[in-house]
């Protein structure tokens, strides 16, 4: 019976030793895999955004009507002969 306890003690000690040695590495591996997944998602989203911006740039370079729309809406440019009118909403009291 003493032999059984010795073996159980050594097995328990070995298990604890392996746990102490490998647990930090496994935890770090888990963290790195999660970070990698987050970065891959960000890369995918940035590629989509980049593609959409490239399409926008092509449209700006090739579509004069769209160029005029952007010049009017975003830059506030008004062609010669037009009078700009700015509507200011009333403030509620």
C-alpha positions as a Markdown table, in Angstrom:
| # | Residue | x | y | z |
|---|---|---|---|---|
| 1 | Unk | 0.0 | 0.0 | 0.0 |
| 2 | Unk | 2.9 | 2.3 | 0.7 |
| 3 | Unk | 4.2 | 1.7 | -2.9 |
| 4 | Unk | 0.8 | 2.8 | -4.3 |
| 5 | Unk | 1.0 | 6.0 | -2.3 |
| 6 | Unk | 4.5 | 6.7 | -3.5 |
| 7 | Unk | 3.5 | 6.1 | -7.1 |
| 8 | Unk | 0.4 | 8.3 | -6.7 |
| 9 | Unk | 2.5 | 11.0 | -5.1 |
| 10 | Unk | 5.1 | 10.9 | -7.9 |
| 11 | Unk | 2.3 | 11.0 | -10.5 |
| 12 | Unk | 0.7 | 13.9 | -8.8 |
| 13 | Unk | 4.1 | 15.7 | -8.6 |
| 14 | Unk | 4.8 | 15.0 | -12.2 |
| 15 | Unk | 1.4 | 16.3 | -13.2 |
| 16 | Unk | 1.9 | 19.5 | -11.2 |
| 17 | Unk | 5.4 | 20.0 | -12.7 |
| 18 | Unk | 4.0 | 19.5 | -16.3 |
| 19 | Unk | 1.2 | 21.9 | -15.5 |
| 20 | Unk | 3.6 | 24.5 | -14.2 |
| 21 | Unk | 5.9 | 24.1 | -17.2 |
| 22 | Unk | 3.3 | 24.1 | -20.0 |
| 23 | Unk | 0.4 | 26.2 | -18.7 |
| 24 | Unk | 2.1 | 29.6 | -19.3 |
| 25 | Unk | 3.1 | 28.6 | -22.8 |
| 26 | Unk | -0.4 | 27.4 | -23.6 |
| 27 | Unk | -2.0 | 30.6 | -22.2 |
| 28 | Unk | 0.4 | 32.7 | -24.3 |
| 29 | Unk | -0.4 | 30.6 | -27.3 |
| 30 | Unk | -4.2 | 31.2 | -26.7 |
| 31 | Unk | -3.7 | 34.9 | -26.4 |
| 32 | Unk | -1.6 | 35.1 | -29.6 |
| 33 | Unk | -4.2 | 33.1 | -31.5 |
| 34 | Unk | -7.0 | 35.4 | -30.4 |
| 35 | Unk | -4.9 | 38.5 | -31.3 |
| 36 | Unk | -4.1 | 36.9 | -34.7 |
| 37 | Unk | -7.8 | 36.4 | -35.3 |
| 38 | Unk | -8.5 | 40.0 | -34.4 |
| 39 | Unk | -5.8 | 41.3 | -36.7 |
| 40 | Unk | -7.0 | 39.1 | -39.6 |
| 41 | Unk | -10.5 | 40.5 | -39.1 |
| 42 | Unk | -9.1 | 44.1 | -39.2 |
| 43 | Unk | -7.1 | 43.2 | -42.3 |
| 44 | Unk | -10.2 | 41.9 | -44.0 |
| 45 | Unk | -12.2 | 45.0 | -43.1 |
| 46 | Unk | -9.4 | 47.3 | -44.3 |
| 47 | Unk | -9.1 | 45.4 | -47.6 |
| 48 | Unk | -12.9 | 46.0 | -48.1 |
| 49 | Unk | -12.5 | 49.7 | -47.2 |
| 50 | Unk | -9.5 | 50.0 | -49.6 |
| 51 | Unk | -11.5 | 48.4 | -52.4 |
| 52 | Unk | -14.4 | 50.8 | -51.9 |
| 53 | Unk | -12.1 | 53.8 | -51.8 |
| 54 | Unk | -10.4 | 52.6 | -55.0 |
| 55 | Unk | -13.9 | 52.4 | -56.7 |
| 56 | Unk | -14.7 | 55.9 | -55.4 |
| 57 | Unk | -11.5 | 57.2 | -56.8 |
| 58 | Unk | -12.1 | 55.7 | -60.2 |
| 59 | Unk | -15.6 | 57.2 | -60.2 |
| 60 | Unk | -14.3 | 60.6 | -59.3 |
| 61 | Unk | -11.7 | 60.5 | -62.0 |
| 62 | Unk | -14.0 | 59.3 | -64.7 |
| 63 | Unk | -17.5 | 60.8 | -64.0 |
| 64 | Unk | -17.8 | 64.6 | -64.5 |
| 65 | Unk | -21.3 | 64.7 | -63.0 |
| 66 | Unk | -20.0 | 63.0 | -59.9 |
| 67 | Unk | -17.1 | 65.4 | -59.8 |
| 68 | Unk | -19.5 | 68.3 | -59.9 |
| 69 | Unk | -21.6 | 66.8 | -57.1 |
| 70 | Unk | -18.6 | 66.4 | -54.9 |
| 71 | Unk | -17.4 | 69.9 | -55.6 |
| 72 | Unk | -20.8 | 71.3 | -54.7 |
| 73 | Unk | -21.6 | 69.2 | -51.7 |
| 74 | Unk | -18.3 | 68.7 | -50.0 |
| 75 | Unk | -16.3 | 71.7 | -51.1 |
| 76 | Unk | -19.0 | 74.3 | -51.4 |
| 77 | Unk | -18.0 | 75.4 | -54.9 |
| 78 | Unk | -20.7 | 77.3 | -56.8 |
| 79 | Unk | -20.5 | 77.7 | -60.6 |
| 80 | Unk | -20.3 | 81.2 | -62.1 |
| 81 | Unk | -23.7 | 82.8 | -62.4 |
| 82 | Unk | -25.3 | 80.8 | -59.6 |
| 83 | Unk | -26.3 | 82.5 | -56.3 |
| 84 | Unk | -25.7 | 80.3 | -53.3 |
| 85 | Unk | -28.5 | 80.1 | -50.8 |
| 86 | Unk | -27.9 | 78.7 | -47.3 |
| 87 | Unk | -30.9 | 77.7 | -45.3 |
| 88 | Unk | -30.4 | 78.0 | -41.6 |
| 89 | Unk | -32.9 | 76.2 | -39.4 |
| 90 | Unk | -34.6 | 78.2 | -36.7 |
| 91 | Unk | -33.5 | 77.6 | -33.1 |
| 92 | Unk | -36.3 | 76.2 | -30.9 |
| 93 | Unk | -36.8 | 78.0 | -27.7 |
